[in-house]
Amino acid sequence: MGERFVETIVGLFMIAGIACLVVLAFKVSGLTTYTVANSYKITADFDNIGDLKPRAPVAIAGVRIGQVTNIDLDPKSYKAVVTMQIDADDDNIPVDSSASIVTAGLLGANYISISPGFEDNFMKNGGQIEETHPALMLETMIGQLLFNMGKDDKKEETDATNNS
Amino acid sequence: MARVRGVGRMGVHVLTGVGTSGIFLLKTLARWPRVVRSFPFLIKECFFVGVLSLPIVVVSALFIGMVVALQGFNVLNKFSAVSELGQLVALSVVRELGPVITALLFAGRAGSALTAEIGLMKTTEQLSSMEMMGVDPLWRVISPRLWAGFYTMPVLATIFCAVAIFGGYLVGVQWLGVDAGTFWSNMQSSVDFYNDVVNGLIKSVVFGFVCTWIAVYQGYASTPTAAGISHSTTRCVVYSSLAVLGLDFVLTTVMMGGW
């Protein structure tokens, strides 16, 4: 086995490794989509973020346009400040848009859905979405439903006693 | 009393082993690297340690990826969440299976060979004769092997990950009929390059270093007899596997913060 052969094979081996790393980066982890250079940041204050996590998608009409990068608590208003990274291509979000936290499917992960407004001014880097809708908590909804059902029952009872 | 003394002797023995191997590592690493002169040796060792381990790594990766996809499909099918198969395969392979199984295969395939080779060099007094000729065996024999393991292990782990995901793709998409689009897009939305791929690479760098260190030290410190070599080879594989599995838990705990 000549030295030249060994060196060539080792070179091929290293190149194969780098090629696999490139495949992992672009095909498996989708690295190209959201680089810092090609994006801008906007924030939104939510009353309740539910199960939202960093890296959750941000979507308009179900189309992914960015991701959540950071979640903080505002020390004064006790609201959750969610920082989002939006693709530079989607720079036409009206300033009066509203953001809501929704769940993908019945038990899926939470993501942020932005409903576009009607203004002609668009969001810039560092902009803030004023109108937000907190996450719909399944537990709270069931609680409210049970509470309302209980109230209806009582009302019917009192109606019945009044009538008799 | 004799029992207590036995425990004490064992403790001293273990600690001496750890200390000696540490000094051995420092002696190998802490020297002026003669890059140009040792480069051919390094390339040769990369060939023996890395390239020749490639067939077993690729074949096991393919089968592990396929079996993860098959098992995952059966479970996910019960919850009609088959679209998450790509995510399942990619995350389990990139985070855990890739680095760990490559390291275990590496310890069995390359580590044992290194130990046996160096042990035989010691038994046949090649190392002593090198010293007699004024060639430092740490520089000529140990150092290239150590660096070769350090360089080739991440490459092997990366190849393992890519091939295993391809195996998962073959079973999931081509055979079981998961939609190719959802397979890749779910994978891409859940796998993060820095938190998953790079952390997996860091793991494999650590494993490669530890495995080669154990292999080289066990060879260098082996008793110069036929039985001694066989003992060292066994110890090399056992210690490497234990170190890899234990370190994997520690590293995962440290890296958890990012997820």
Interface residues (C-beta under 8 A of the other chain):
Chain A: E3 V6 E7 I9 V10 F13 M14 A16 G17 C20 L21 V23 L24 A25 K27 V28 S29 G30 L31 T33 R55 P57 R64
Chain B: P40 I43 K44 C46 F47 G50 V51 L54 A90 V94 T152 P154 V155 L156 T158 I159 C161 A162 V163 I165 W184 M187 Q188 S189 V191 D192 F193 D196 V197 L201
